[in-house]
Amino acid sequence: MAGPISDSDKQGTKDGTTIHLVEPQEQSHSRSFLSLFKRTEKVDLDATATTKSVFDDPVLAKYYLPHPQYENLHRFDPDFRWTYRKEIAVRRKTDLKIFLWILVMFFGLNLDRGNLGNASADSLLPDLHINTNDFNNAQNMYQIGFLIAEIPSQMVGKRLGPDRWIPVQIILWSLASGGQFFIHKRAGFFA
């Protein structure tokens, strides 16, 4: 546990109030699986949840400041503080809204990826008049194309922003997946 609060642990804010920074809790390096189910100790929800950082020391802060060309420099505020109540609210909002959506999207992605394998186990190869070599070549072409398109896709995503680019990717992938309905022969399978 932390000892008495020293003057170095206190930090003033722009409005003149003093904030007592929380000491980082020491973490045991050997955590067992059952420790994941233990409840954490109760804290005052209105206490400051911000722990000490390098930006609290003016000597160290100058070495860790972001480069002037950092794209989010206007949002960087080392003096920002929050409470445990706000931290819990943000974590719940993230878990419910973002991770639930990610779970659904990855489920759909894996379902779509496994679809071709399931179809080949059924009667896809005889229906398209192809053999196993053709199927494997098409799978390799898909993987290579996916890897080659990854870097330009990241560059476009950086330019447009993920809020625009990811929905475009989802729509394009849905159209490509829906286009599999029209495959009737070997040439269509390779396309």
C-alpha positions as CSV (number, residue, x, y, z in Angstrom):
1,M,0.0,0.0,0.0
2,A,1.0,3.6,-0.5
3,G,2.4,5.6,2.4
4,P,1.4,9.1,3.4
5,I,0.8,11.5,0.5
6,S,3.9,13.6,-0.2
7,D,4.1,16.9,-2.0
8,S,5.3,15.2,-5.1
9,D,2.1,13.1,-5.2
10,K,-0.1,16.2,-5.2
11,Q,-0.8,17.9,-8.4
12,G,-2.6,21.2,-9.0
13,T,-5.0,21.8,-11.8
14,K,-5.9,24.9,-13.8
15,D,-8.8,25.8,-11.5
16,G,-6.6,25.6,-8.4
17,T,-7.8,22.4,-6.9
18,T,-5.3,19.7,-5.7
19,I,-5.5,16.2,-7.0
20,H,-3.9,13.3,-5.2
21,L,-2.6,10.8,-7.7
22,V,-3.1,7.1,-7.1
23,E,0.0,5.0,-6.8
24,P,0.1,2.2,-9.4
25,Q,-0.8,-1.1,-7.9
26,E,1.9,-3.8,-8.0
27,Q,0.8,-6.7,-10.1
28,S,1.9,-10.2,-9.3
29,H,3.6,-11.8,-12.3
30,S,2.1,-15.3,-11.6
31,R,-1.6,-15.0,-11.9
32,S,-3.6,-18.2,-11.8
33,F,-6.6,-18.9,-13.9
34,L,-8.9,-18.8,-10.8
35,S,-7.7,-15.3,-9.9
36,L,-9.7,-14.1,-12.9
37,F,-12.9,-14.8,-11.0
38,K,-11.9,-13.1,-7.8
39,R,-13.6,-9.8,-7.1
40,T,-11.3,-6.8,-6.9
41,E,-11.2,-4.7,-3.7
42,K,-13.8,-1.9,-3.5
43,V,-12.8,1.6,-4.3
44,D,-14.4,5.0,-3.9
45,L,-16.1,5.5,-7.3
46,D,-15.6,9.3,-7.1
47,A,-11.9,9.0,-6.4
48,T,-9.4,9.9,-9.1
49,A,-8.5,6.8,-11.1
50,T,-5.5,8.3,-12.8
51,T,-2.2,6.8,-11.8
52,K,1.1,8.6,-11.8
53,S,2.8,8.9,-15.2
54,V,6.0,10.3,-16.7
55,F,4.1,13.5,-17.5
56,D,3.7,14.3,-13.8
57,D,7.5,14.9,-13.6
58,P,8.4,18.0,-15.6
59,V,12.0,16.7,-16.1
60,L,10.8,13.4,-17.6
61,A,7.8,14.9,-19.5
62,K,9.9,16.7,-22.1
63,Y,11.4,13.4,-23.2
64,Y,8.0,11.8,-23.7
65,L,6.0,14.6,-25.4
66,P,4.6,13.6,-28.8
67,H,6.3,14.9,-31.9
68,P,4.8,18.2,-33.2
69,Q,3.6,16.4,-36.4
70,Y,1.7,13.8,-34.3
71,E,-1.8,13.7,-35.9
72,N,-3.7,13.8,-32.6
73,L,-1.6,16.3,-30.9
74,H,-4.6,18.6,-30.4
75,R,-6.2,15.9,-28.3
76,F,-3.2,15.2,-26.1
77,D,-3.7,16.4,-22.6
78,P,-1.4,15.0,-19.9
79,D,-3.3,16.9,-17.2
80,F,-6.6,15.1,-17.9
81,R,-7.9,13.2,-14.9
82,W,-10.9,10.9,-14.5
83,T,-12.7,9.1,-11.7
84,Y,-13.3,5.4,-11.2
85,R,-17.0,5.9,-12.0
86,K,-16.2,7.5,-15.4
87,E,-13.7,4.7,-16.1
88,I,-16.3,2.0,-15.4
89,A,-18.9,3.7,-17.5
90,V,-16.5,4.0,-20.5
91,R,-15.4,0.4,-20.1
92,R,-19.0,-0.9,-20.0
93,K,-19.9,1.3,-23.0
94,T,-16.9,-0.1,-24.9
95,D,-17.7,-3.7,-24.0
96,L,-21.4,-3.5,-24.9
97,K,-21.3,-1.4,-28.0
98,I,-18.0,-2.1,-29.6
99,F,-17.1,-5.7,-28.6
100,L,-20.6,-7.0,-29.2
101,W,-20.4,-5.6,-32.8
102,I,-16.9,-7.1,-33.2
103,L,-18.2,-10.4,-32.0
104,V,-21.0,-10.5,-34.5
105,M,-18.8,-9.3,-37.4
106,F,-16.0,-11.9,-36.7
107,F,-18.7,-14.6,-36.4
108,G,-20.0,-13.6,-39.9
109,L,-16.4,-13.5,-41.3
110,N,-15.5,-16.9,-40.0
111,L,-18.8,-18.3,-41.2
112,D,-18.1,-16.9,-44.7
113,R,-14.5,-18.2,-44.7
114,G,-15.6,-21.7,-43.7
115,N,-18.4,-21.7,-46.2
116,L,-16.2,-22.7,-49.1
117,G,-14.7,-25.5,-47.1
118,N,-18.1,-26.8,-46.2
119,A,-19.3,-26.6,-49.8
120,S,-16.2,-28.5,-51.0
121,A,-16.9,-31.3,-48.5
122,D,-20.4,-31.6,-50.0
123,S,-20.5,-31.6,-53.8
124,L,-18.9,-28.3,-55.0
125,L,-16.1,-29.9,-56.9
126,P,-18.2,-32.2,-59.2
127,D,-20.9,-29.4,-59.6
128,L,-18.3,-27.0,-60.9
129,H,-16.4,-29.6,-62.9
130,I,-13.1,-29.0,-61.1
131,N,-10.7,-31.2,-59.3
132,T,-8.9,-30.8,-56.0
133,N,-5.9,-29.1,-57.6
134,D,-8.1,-26.4,-59.1
135,F,-9.7,-25.8,-55.7
136,N,-6.3,-25.5,-54.0
137,N,-5.0,-23.2,-56.7
138,A,-8.0,-20.9,-56.2
139,Q,-7.6,-20.9,-52.5
140,N,-3.9,-20.0,-52.9
141,M,-4.8,-17.2,-55.3
142,Y,-7.3,-15.9,-52.8
143,Q,-4.7,-15.9,-50.0
144,I,-2.1,-14.2,-52.1
145,G,-4.5,-11.6,-53.4
146,F,-5.7,-10.9,-49.8
147,L,-2.1,-10.4,-48.6
148,I,-1.2,-8.1,-51.6
149,A,-4.3,-6.0,-51.1
150,E,-3.7,-5.6,-47.4
151,I,-1.1,-2.7,-47.6
152,P,-3.0,-0.6,-50.1
153,S,-6.2,-1.2,-48.1
154,Q,-4.4,0.1,-45.0
155,M,-3.2,3.2,-46.9
156,V,-6.7,3.9,-48.2
157,G,-8.1,3.4,-44.6
158,K,-5.5,5.9,-43.3
159,R,-6.5,8.4,-45.9
160,L,-10.3,8.0,-45.7
161,G,-10.5,7.1,-42.0
162,P,-11.7,3.8,-40.5
163,D,-15.2,5.2,-40.0
164,R,-15.6,5.4,-43.8
165,W,-13.3,2.7,-45.0
166,I,-14.5,-0.3,-42.9
167,P,-18.1,0.0,-44.0
168,V,-17.0,0.2,-47.6
169,Q,-15.0,-3.0,-47.1
170,I,-17.9,-4.7,-45.5
171,I,-20.2,-3.8,-48.4
172,L,-17.6,-4.8,-51.0
173,W,-17.0,-8.1,-49.2
174,S,-20.8,-8.8,-49.0
175,L,-21.1,-8.2,-52.7
176,A,-18.2,-10.5,-53.5
177,S,-19.7,-13.2,-51.2
178,G,-23.1,-12.8,-52.8
179,G,-21.5,-13.1,-56.2
180,Q,-20.5,-16.7,-55.3
181,F,-24.1,-17.6,-56.0
182,F,-23.5,-17.1,-59.7
183,I,-20.5,-19.5,-59.9
184,H,-21.4,-22.4,-62.4
185,K,-18.0,-23.5,-63.8
186,R,-14.3,-23.5,-63.4
187,A,-13.7,-19.9,-64.8
188,G,-16.2,-18.4,-62.5
189,F,-14.6,-20.1,-59.5
190,F,-11.2,-18.7,-60.3
191,A,-12.7,-15.2,-60.9
